[in-house]
Amino acid sequence: MLFFKENALLDTLYKIRSVTSRKNLQELLFDDLRLEEEAIMQLDWNVIQSLVPLYHSTTLNTLLRWRDAK
């Protein structure tokens, strides 16, 4: 199964280095990238959780922490 939306989000965030706070990540997602929170929450988070370790990215680890806090 292909997960284009999940991969696109992870690839985009991977290019943005060192977002370490959930607040900064939220600003990045919704203000800078202009994504909708509802659309983010509808992604397959099991897939995202399994892919994040492959990237070795602080920003993506922050994404998981942000999601866990929701």
PyMOL Python script that loads the backbone (N, CA, C, O; Angstrom):
from pymol import cmd

cmd.read_pdbstr("""\
ATOM      1  N   MET A   1       0.832  -1.176   0.000  1.00  0.00           N
ATOM      2  CA  MET A   1       0.000   0.000   0.000  1.00  0.00           C
ATOM      3  C   MET A   1       0.883   1.248   0.000  1.00  0.00           C
ATOM      4  O   MET A   1       1.883   1.296   0.716  1.00  0.00           O
ATOM      5  N   LEU A   2       0.528   2.244  -0.785  1.00  0.00           N
ATOM      6  CA  LEU A   2       1.299   3.482  -0.861  1.00  0.00           C
ATOM      7  C   LEU A   2       0.646   4.555  -0.002  1.00  0.00           C
ATOM      8  O   LEU A   2      -0.579   4.664   0.055  1.00  0.00           O
ATOM      9  N   PHE A   3       1.456   5.319   0.643  1.00  0.00           N
ATOM     10  CA  PHE A   3       0.964   6.360   1.547  1.00  0.00           C
ATOM     11  C   PHE A   3       1.543   7.701   1.109  1.00  0.00           C
ATOM     12  O   PHE A   3       2.474   8.219   1.726  1.00  0.00           O
ATOM     13  N   PHE A   4       0.981   8.256   0.039  1.00  0.00           N
ATOM     14  CA  PHE A   4       1.528   9.471  -0.556  1.00  0.00           C
ATOM     15  C   PHE A   4       1.452  10.680   0.372  1.00  0.00           C
ATOM     16  O   PHE A   4       2.421  11.432   0.477  1.00  0.00           O
ATOM     17  N   LYS A   5       0.329  10.879   1.042  1.00  0.00           N
ATOM     18  CA  LYS A   5       0.178  12.053   1.909  1.00  0.00           C
ATOM     19  C   LYS A   5       1.133  11.985   3.091  1.00  0.00           C
ATOM     20  O   LYS A   5       1.773  12.977   3.442  1.00  0.00           O
ATOM     21  N   GLU A   6       1.223  10.823   3.693  1.00  0.00           N
ATOM     22  CA  GLU A   6       2.117  10.652   4.829  1.00  0.00           C
ATOM     23  C   GLU A   6       3.572  10.877   4.410  1.00  0.00           C
ATOM     24  O   GLU A   6       4.317  11.576   5.098  1.00  0.00           O
ATOM     25  N   ASN A   7       3.974  10.289   3.289  1.00  0.00           N
ATOM     26  CA  ASN A   7       5.341  10.464   2.793  1.00  0.00           C
ATOM     27  C   ASN A   7       5.614  11.912   2.426  1.00  0.00           C
ATOM     28  O   ASN A   7       6.698  12.428   2.699  1.00  0.00           O
ATOM     29  N   ALA A   8       4.647  12.568   1.811  1.00  0.00           N
ATOM     30  CA  ALA A   8       4.835  13.973   1.424  1.00  0.00           C
ATOM     31  C   ALA A   8       5.048  14.848   2.656  1.00  0.00           C
ATOM     32  O   ALA A   8       5.919  15.719   2.656  1.00  0.00           O
ATOM     33  N   LEU A   9       4.269  14.626   3.691  1.00  0.00           N
ATOM     34  CA  LEU A   9       4.436  15.402   4.918  1.00  0.00           C
ATOM     35  C   LEU A   9       5.807  15.152   5.530  1.00  0.00           C
ATOM     36  O   LEU A   9       6.510  16.097   5.885  1.00  0.00           O
ATOM     37  N   LEU A  10       6.187  13.901   5.654  1.00  0.00           N
ATOM     38  CA  LEU A  10       7.476  13.572   6.259  1.00  0.00           C
ATOM     39  C   LEU A  10       8.641  14.110   5.434  1.00  0.00           C
ATOM     40  O   LEU A  10       9.606  14.630   5.995  1.00  0.00           O
ATOM     41  N   ASP A  11       8.563  13.994   4.126  1.00  0.00           N
ATOM     42  CA  ASP A  11       9.632  14.514   3.269  1.00  0.00           C
ATOM     43  C   ASP A  11       9.754  16.028   3.399  1.00  0.00           C
ATOM     44  O   ASP A  11      10.863  16.560   3.443  1.00  0.00           O
ATOM     45  N   THR A  12       8.626  16.720   3.461  1.00  0.00           N
ATOM     46  CA  THR A  12       8.633  18.172   3.604  1.00  0.00           C
ATOM     47  C   THR A  12       9.231  18.595   4.938  1.00  0.00           C
ATOM     48  O   THR A  12      10.081  19.483   4.991  1.00  0.00           O
ATOM     49  N   LEU A  13       8.786  17.961   6.008  1.00  0.00           N
ATOM     50  CA  LEU A  13       9.284  18.320   7.336  1.00  0.00           C
ATOM     51  C   LEU A  13      10.736  17.918   7.527  1.00  0.00           C
ATOM     52  O   LEU A  13      11.467  18.572   8.270  1.00  0.00           O
ATOM     53  N   TYR A  14      11.157  16.859   6.872  1.00  0.00           N
ATOM     54  CA  TYR A  14      12.544  16.407   6.981  1.00  0.00           C
ATOM     55  C   TYR A  14      13.519  17.484   6.500  1.00  0.00           C
ATOM     56  O   TYR A  14      14.619  17.620   7.036  1.00  0.00           O
ATOM     57  N   LYS A  15      13.111  18.236   5.496  1.00  0.00           N
ATOM     58  CA  LYS A  15      13.965  19.281   4.924  1.00  0.00           C
ATOM     59  C   LYS A  15      14.105  20.489   5.854  1.00  0.00           C
ATOM     60  O   LYS A  15      14.999  21.315   5.668  1.00  0.00           O
ATOM     61  N   ILE A  16      13.231  20.591   6.846  1.00  0.00           N
ATOM     62  CA  ILE A  16      13.245  21.711   7.778  1.00  0.00           C
ATOM     63  C   ILE A  16      13.938  21.233   9.053  1.00  0.00           C
ATOM     64  O   ILE A  16      13.411  20.386   9.774  1.00  0.00           O
ATOM     65  N   ARG A  17      15.080  21.763   9.312  1.00  0.00           N
ATOM     66  CA  ARG A  17      15.936  21.270  10.384  1.00  0.00           C
ATOM     67  C   ARG A  17      15.576  21.829  11.758  1.00  0.00           C
ATOM     68  O   ARG A  17      15.181  22.986  11.900  1.00  0.00           O
ATOM     69  N   SER A  18      15.723  20.992  12.734  1.00  0.00           N
ATOM     70  CA  SER A  18      15.769  21.352  14.155  1.00  0.00           C
ATOM     71  C   SER A  18      14.569  22.099  14.706  1.00  0.00           C
ATOM     72  O   SER A  18      14.731  23.087  15.423  1.00  0.00           O
ATOM     73  N   VAL A  19      13.380  21.645  14.384  1.00  0.00           N
ATOM     74  CA  VAL A  19      12.204  22.146  15.084  1.00  0.00           C
ATOM     75  C   VAL A  19      12.060  21.266  16.322  1.00  0.00           C
ATOM     76  O   VAL A  19      11.751  20.079  16.218  1.00  0.00           O
ATOM     77  N   THR A  20      12.287  21.860  17.500  1.00  0.00           N
ATOM     78  CA  THR A  20      12.356  21.054  18.710  1.00  0.00           C
ATOM     79  C   THR A  20      11.173  21.240  19.651  1.00  0.00           C
ATOM     80  O   THR A  20      10.984  20.441  20.568  1.00  0.00           O
ATOM     81  N   SER A  21      10.375  22.280  19.438  1.00  0.00           N
ATOM     82  CA  SER A  21       9.236  22.484  20.336  1.00  0.00           C
ATOM     83  C   SER A  21       7.927  22.214  19.601  1.00  0.00           C
ATOM     84  O   SER A  21       7.803  22.441  18.398  1.00  0.00           O
ATOM     85  N   ARG A  22       6.969  21.727  20.358  1.00  0.00           N
ATOM     86  CA  ARG A  22       5.654  21.456  19.766  1.00  0.00           C
ATOM     87  C   ARG A  22       5.004  22.747  19.282  1.00  0.00           C
ATOM     88  O   ARG A  22       4.320  22.755  18.259  1.00  0.00           O
ATOM     89  N   LYS A  23       5.216  23.836  20.015  1.00  0.00           N
ATOM     90  CA  LYS A  23       4.639  25.127  19.610  1.00  0.00           C
ATOM     91  C   LYS A  23       5.209  25.565  18.258  1.00  0.00           C
ATOM     92  O   LYS A  23       4.460  25.975  17.371  1.00  0.00           O
ATOM     93  N   ASN A  24       6.522  25.480  18.102  1.00  0.00           N
ATOM     94  CA  ASN A  24       7.136  25.859  16.828  1.00  0.00           C
ATOM     95  C   ASN A  24       6.684  24.946  15.695  1.00  0.00           C
ATOM     96  O   ASN A  24       6.499  25.396  14.564  1.00  0.00           O
ATOM     97  N   LEU A  25       6.509  23.677  15.998  1.00  0.00           N
ATOM     98  CA  LEU A  25       6.038  22.752  14.971  1.00  0.00           C
ATOM     99  C   LEU A  25       4.617  23.110  14.549  1.00  0.00           C
ATOM    100  O   LEU A  25       4.295  23.101  13.361  1.00  0.00           O
ATOM    101  N   GLN A  26       3.783  23.419  15.511  1.00  0.00           N
ATOM    102  CA  GLN A  26       2.400  23.789  15.205  1.00  0.00           C
ATOM    103  C   GLN A  26       2.367  25.050  14.336  1.00  0.00           C
ATOM    104  O   GLN A  26       1.593  25.122  13.382  1.00  0.00           O
ATOM    105  N   GLU A  27       3.195  26.035  14.659  1.00  0.00           N
ATOM    106  CA  GLU A  27       3.276  27.253  13.840  1.00  0.00           C
ATOM    107  C   GLU A  27       3.750  26.916  12.429  1.00  0.00           C
ATOM    108  O   GLU A  27       3.240  27.464  11.452  1.00  0.00           O
ATOM    109  N   LEU A  28       4.717  26.022  12.324  1.00  0.00           N
ATOM    110  CA  LEU A  28       5.226  25.606  11.026  1.00  0.00           C
ATOM    111  C   LEU A  28       4.125  24.949  10.194  1.00  0.00           C
ATOM    112  O   LEU A  28       3.925  25.294   9.030  1.00  0.00           O
ATOM    113  N   LEU A  29       3.419  24.007  10.800  1.00  0.00           N
ATOM    114  CA  LEU A  29       2.384  23.275  10.070  1.00  0.00           C
ATOM    115  C   LEU A  29       1.242  24.163   9.617  1.00  0.00           C
ATOM    116  O   LEU A  29       0.822  24.101   8.462  1.00  0.00           O
ATOM    117  N   PHE A  30       0.738  24.991  10.523  1.00  0.00           N
ATOM    118  CA  PHE A  30      -0.515  25.689  10.254  1.00  0.00           C
ATOM    119  C   PHE A  30      -0.342  27.122   9.771  1.00  0.00           C
ATOM    120  O   PHE A  30      -1.197  27.628   9.045  1.00  0.00           O
ATOM    121  N   ASP A  31       0.738  27.783  10.152  1.00  0.00           N
ATOM    122  CA  ASP A  31       0.958  29.153   9.700  1.00  0.00           C
ATOM    123  C   ASP A  31       1.851  29.200   8.462  1.00  0.00           C
ATOM    124  O   ASP A  31       1.508  29.826   7.459  1.00  0.00           O
ATOM    125  N   ASP A  32       2.995  28.533   8.544  1.00  0.00           N
ATOM    126  CA  ASP A  32       3.955  28.598   7.441  1.00  0.00           C
ATOM    127  C   ASP A  32       3.549  27.711   6.261  1.00  0.00           C
ATOM    128  O   ASP A  32       3.526  28.164   5.117  1.00  0.00           O
ATOM    129  N   LEU A  33       3.231  26.453   6.544  1.00  0.00           N
ATOM    130  CA  LEU A  33       2.871  25.522   5.472  1.00  0.00           C
ATOM    131  C   LEU A  33       1.382  25.566   5.117  1.00  0.00           C
ATOM    132  O   LEU A  33       0.962  25.014   4.100  1.00  0.00           O
ATOM    133  N   ARG A  34       0.591  26.229   5.968  1.00  0.00           N
ATOM    134  CA  ARG A  34      -0.840  26.421   5.758  1.00  0.00           C
ATOM    135  C   ARG A  34      -1.607  25.113   5.584  1.00  0.00           C
ATOM    136  O   ARG A  34      -2.498  25.000   4.742  1.00  0.00           O
ATOM    137  N   LEU A  35      -1.242  24.146   6.391  1.00  0.00           N
ATOM    138  CA  LEU A  35      -1.959  22.875   6.390  1.00  0.00           C
ATOM    139  C   LEU A  35      -3.148  22.977   7.333  1.00  0.00           C
ATOM    140  O   LEU A  35      -3.154  23.798   8.250  1.00  0.00           O
ATOM    141  N   GLU A  36      -4.139  22.154   7.106  1.00  0.00           N
ATOM    142  CA  GLU A  36      -5.323  22.099   7.964  1.00  0.00           C
ATOM    143  C   GLU A  36      -5.105  21.038   9.037  1.00  0.00           C
ATOM    144  O   GLU A  36      -4.672  19.925   8.736  1.00  0.00           O
ATOM    145  N   GLU A  37      -5.405  21.382  10.285  1.00  0.00           N
ATOM    146  CA  GLU A  37      -5.212  20.423  11.366  1.00  0.00           C
ATOM    147  C   GLU A  37      -6.051  19.171  11.139  1.00  0.00           C
ATOM    148  O   GLU A  37      -5.593  18.060  11.408  1.00  0.00           O
ATOM    149  N   GLU A  38      -7.250  19.340  10.654  1.00  0.00           N
ATOM    150  CA  GLU A  38      -8.118  18.180  10.398  1.00  0.00           C
ATOM    151  C   GLU A  38      -7.481  17.227   9.390  1.00  0.00           C
ATOM    152  O   GLU A  38      -7.545  16.009   9.556  1.00  0.00           O
ATOM    153  N   ALA A  39      -6.876  17.774   8.362  1.00  0.00           N
ATOM    154  CA  ALA A  39      -6.220  16.935   7.348  1.00  0.00           C
ATOM    155  C   ALA A  39      -5.026  16.193   7.942  1.00  0.00           C
ATOM    156  O   ALA A  39      -4.795  15.025   7.631  1.00  0.00           O
ATOM    157  N   ILE A  40      -4.267  16.879   8.801  1.00  0.00           N
ATOM    158  CA  ILE A  40      -3.119  16.241   9.449  1.00  0.00           C
ATOM    159  C   ILE A  40      -3.585  15.090  10.343  1.00  0.00           C
ATOM    160  O   ILE A  40      -2.988  14.014  10.348  1.00  0.00           O
ATOM    161  N   MET A  41      -4.643  15.330  11.086  1.00  0.00           N
ATOM    162  CA  MET A  41      -5.124  14.316  12.025  1.00  0.00           C
ATOM    163  C   MET A  41      -5.720  13.102  11.308  1.00  0.00           C
ATOM    164  O   MET A  41      -5.796  12.020  11.888  1.00  0.00           O
ATOM    165  N   GLN A  42      -6.140  13.273  10.057  1.00  0.00           N
ATOM    166  CA  GLN A  42      -6.728  12.156   9.301  1.00  0.00           C
ATOM    167  C   GLN A  42      -5.685  11.252   8.635  1.00  0.00           C
ATOM    168  O   GLN A  42      -6.030  10.219   8.063  1.00  0.00           O
ATOM    169  N   LEU A  43      -4.429  11.642   8.711  1.00  0.00           N
ATOM    170  CA  LEU A  43      -3.382  10.803   8.131  1.00  0.00           C
ATOM    171  C   LEU A  43      -3.260   9.494   8.907  1.00  0.00           C
ATOM    172  O   LEU A  43      -3.728   9.387  10.041  1.00  0.00           O
ATOM    173  N   ASP A  44      -2.636   8.516   8.295  1.00  0.00           N
ATOM    174  CA  ASP A  44      -2.417   7.224   8.942  1.00  0.00           C
ATOM    175  C   ASP A  44      -1.203   7.337   9.862  1.00  0.00           C
ATOM    176  O   ASP A  44      -0.062   7.213   9.416  1.00  0.00           O
ATOM    177  N   TRP A  45      -1.458   7.571  11.140  1.00  0.00           N
ATOM    178  CA  TRP A  45      -0.390   7.810  12.095  1.00  0.00           C
ATOM    179  C   TRP A  45       0.403   6.551  12.419  1.00  0.00           C
ATOM    180  O   TRP A  45       1.532   6.654  12.897  1.00  0.00           O
ATOM    181  N   ASN A  46      -0.143   5.381  12.178  1.00  0.00           N
ATOM    182  CA  ASN A  46       0.635   4.148  12.335  1.00  0.00           C
ATOM    183  C   ASN A  46       1.758   4.108  11.311  1.00  0.00           C
ATOM    184  O   ASN A  46       2.877   3.698  11.618  1.00  0.00           O
ATOM    185  N   VAL A  47       1.452   4.531  10.106  1.00  0.00           N
ATOM    186  CA  VAL A  47       2.465   4.587   9.051  1.00  0.00           C
ATOM    187  C   VAL A  47       3.515   5.641   9.397  1.00  0.00           C
ATOM    188  O   VAL A  47       4.715   5.393   9.279  1.00  0.00           O
ATOM    189  N   ILE A  48       3.062   6.806   9.819  1.00  0.00           N
ATOM    190  CA  ILE A  48       3.991   7.878  10.173  1.00  0.00           C
ATOM    191  C   ILE A  48       4.917   7.424  11.291  1.00  0.00           C
ATOM    192  O   ILE A  48       6.127   7.639  11.216  1.00  0.00           O
ATOM    193  N   GLN A  49       4.369   6.803  12.320  1.00  0.00           N
ATOM    194  CA  GLN A  49       5.197   6.324  13.435  1.00  0.00           C
ATOM    195  C   GLN A  49       6.221   5.296  12.981  1.00  0.00           C
ATOM    196  O   GLN A  49       7.330   5.252  13.513  1.00  0.00           O
ATOM    197  N   SER A  50       5.869   4.479  12.018  1.00  0.00           N
ATOM    198  CA  SER A  50       6.823   3.470  11.554  1.00  0.00           C
ATOM    199  C   SER A  50       7.895   4.065  10.638  1.00  0.00           C
ATOM    200  O   SER A  50       8.994   3.518  10.545  1.00  0.00           O
ATOM    201  N   LEU A  51       7.594   5.171   9.965  1.00  0.00           N
ATOM    202  CA  LEU A  51       8.556   5.779   9.043  1.00  0.00           C
ATOM    203  C   LEU A  51       9.492   6.786   9.703  1.00  0.00           C
ATOM    204  O   LEU A  51      10.635   6.933   9.272  1.00  0.00           O
ATOM    205  N   VAL A  52       9.036   7.471  10.724  1.00  0.00           N
ATOM    206  CA  VAL A  52       9.841   8.531  11.342  1.00  0.00           C
ATOM    207  C   VAL A  52      11.237   8.054  11.758  1.00  0.00           C
ATOM    208  O   VAL A  52      12.202   8.772  11.497  1.00  0.00           O
ATOM    209  N   PRO A  53      11.398   6.901  12.381  1.00  0.00           N
ATOM    210  CA  PRO A  53      12.759   6.484  12.772  1.00  0.00           C
ATOM    211  C   PRO A  53      13.724   6.326  11.591  1.00  0.00           C
ATOM    212  O   PRO A  53      14.938   6.413  11.773  1.00  0.00           O
ATOM    213  N   LEU A  54      13.210   6.103  10.416  1.00  0.00           N
ATOM    214  CA  LEU A  54      14.067   5.934   9.242  1.00  0.00           C
ATOM    215  C   LEU A  54      14.708   7.248   8.805  1.00  0.00           C
ATOM    216  O   LEU A  54      15.740   7.240   8.134  1.00  0.00           O
ATOM    217  N   TYR A  55      14.115   8.358   9.172  1.00  0.00           N
ATOM    218  CA  TYR A  55      14.603   9.676   8.756  1.00  0.00           C
ATOM    219  C   TYR A  55      15.685  10.240   9.678  1.00  0.00           C
ATOM    220  O   TYR A  55      16.485  11.065   9.237  1.00  0.00           O
ATOM    221  N   HIS A  56      15.733   9.824  10.930  1.00  0.00           N
ATOM    222  CA  HIS A  56      16.691  10.371  11.902  1.00  0.00           C
ATOM    223  C   HIS A  56      16.586  11.898  11.947  1.00  0.00           C
ATOM    224  O   HIS A  56      17.572  12.602  11.733  1.00  0.00           O
ATOM    225  N   SER A  57      15.377  12.401  12.228  1.00  0.00           N
ATOM    226  CA  SER A  57      15.107  13.828  12.166  1.00  0.00           C
ATOM    227  C   SER A  57      14.503  14.344  13.471  1.00  0.00           C
ATOM    228  O   SER A  57      13.515  13.803  13.968  1.00  0.00           O
ATOM    229  N   THR A  58      15.106  15.388  14.010  1.00  0.00           N
ATOM    230  CA  THR A  58      14.571  16.032  15.208  1.00  0.00           C
ATOM    231  C   THR A  58      13.177  16.583  14.936  1.00  0.00           C
ATOM    232  O   THR A  58      12.280  16.437  15.766  1.00  0.00           O
ATOM    233  N   THR A  59      12.991  17.205  13.800  1.00  0.00           N
ATOM    234  CA  THR A  59      11.698  17.788  13.452  1.00  0.00           C
ATOM    235  C   THR A  59      10.616  16.715  13.405  1.00  0.00           C
ATOM    236  O   THR A  59       9.508  16.942  13.892  1.00  0.00           O
ATOM    237  N   LEU A  60      10.909  15.568  12.838  1.00  0.00           N
ATOM    238  CA  LEU A  60       9.908  14.506  12.749  1.00  0.00           C
ATOM    239  C   LEU A  60       9.639  13.875  14.109  1.00  0.00           C
ATOM    240  O   LEU A  60       8.512  13.465  14.388  1.00  0.00           O
ATOM    241  N   ASN A  61      10.644  13.794  14.945  1.00  0.00           N
ATOM    242  CA  ASN A  61      10.406  13.327  16.316  1.00  0.00           C
ATOM    243  C   ASN A  61       9.508  14.305  17.066  1.00  0.00           C
ATOM    244  O   ASN A  61       8.672  13.894  17.872  1.00  0.00           O
ATOM    245  N   THR A  62       9.679  15.591  16.803  1.00  0.00           N
ATOM    246  CA  THR A  62       8.809  16.604  17.397  1.00  0.00           C
ATOM    247  C   THR A  62       7.385  16.449  16.877  1.00  0.00           C
ATOM    248  O   THR A  62       6.429  16.658  17.624  1.00  0.00           O
ATOM    249  N   LEU A  63       7.234  16.090  15.620  1.00  0.00           N
ATOM    250  CA  LEU A  63       5.903  15.828  15.059  1.00  0.00           C
ATOM    251  C   LEU A  63       5.195  14.726  15.844  1.00  0.00           C
ATOM    252  O   LEU A  63       4.013  14.854  16.161  1.00  0.00           O
ATOM    253  N   LEU A  64       5.898  13.663  16.153  1.00  0.00           N
ATOM    254  CA  LEU A  64       5.293  12.579  16.933  1.00  0.00           C
ATOM    255  C   LEU A  64       4.925  13.041  18.338  1.00  0.00           C
ATOM    256  O   LEU A  64       3.868  12.677  18.853  1.00  0.00           O
ATOM    257  N   ARG A  65       5.785  13.837  18.960  1.00  0.00           N
ATOM    258  CA  ARG A  65       5.475  14.369  20.290  1.00  0.00           C
ATOM    259  C   ARG A  65       4.259  15.284  20.241  1.00  0.00           C
ATOM    260  O   ARG A  65       3.420  15.264  21.142  1.00  0.00           O
ATOM    261  N   TRP A  66       4.167  16.094  19.173  1.00  0.00           N
ATOM    262  CA  TRP A  66       3.005  16.975  18.999  1.00  0.00           C
ATOM    263  C   TRP A  66       1.730  16.147  18.881  1.00  0.00           C
ATOM    264  O   TRP A  66       0.717  16.465  19.504  1.00  0.00           O
ATOM    265  N   ARG A  67       1.784  15.097  18.088  1.00  0.00           N
ATOM    266  CA  ARG A  67       0.601  14.227  17.894  1.00  0.00           C
ATOM    267  C   ARG A  67       0.214  13.536  19.191  1.00  0.00           C
ATOM    268  O   ARG A  67      -0.972  13.430  19.505  1.00  0.00           O
ATOM    269  N   ASP A  68       1.183  13.073  19.937  1.00  0.00           N
ATOM    270  CA  ASP A  68       0.896  12.403  21.219  1.00  0.00           C
ATOM    271  C   ASP A  68       0.248  13.334  22.223  1.00  0.00           C
ATOM    272  O   ASP A  68      -0.523  12.898  23.078  1.00  0.00           O
ATOM    273  N   ALA A  69       0.563  14.635  22.119  1.00  0.00           N
ATOM    274  CA  ALA A  69      -0.009  15.613  23.044  1.00  0.00           C
ATOM    275  C   ALA A  69      -1.449  15.983  22.686  1.00  0.00           C
ATOM    276  O   ALA A  69      -2.150  16.598  23.490  1.00  0.00           O
ATOM    277  N   LYS A  70      -1.886  15.614  21.498  1.00  0.00           N
ATOM    278  CA  LYS A  70      -3.251  15.941  21.050  1.00  0.00           C
ATOM    279  C   LYS A  70      -4.270  15.057  21.711  1.00  0.00           C
ATOM    280  O   LYS A  70      -5.465  15.193  21.451  1.00  0.00           O
TER     281      LYS A  70
END
""", "prot")
cmd.dss("prot")
cmd.show_as("cartoon", "prot")
cmd.util.cbc("prot")
cmd.orient("prot")
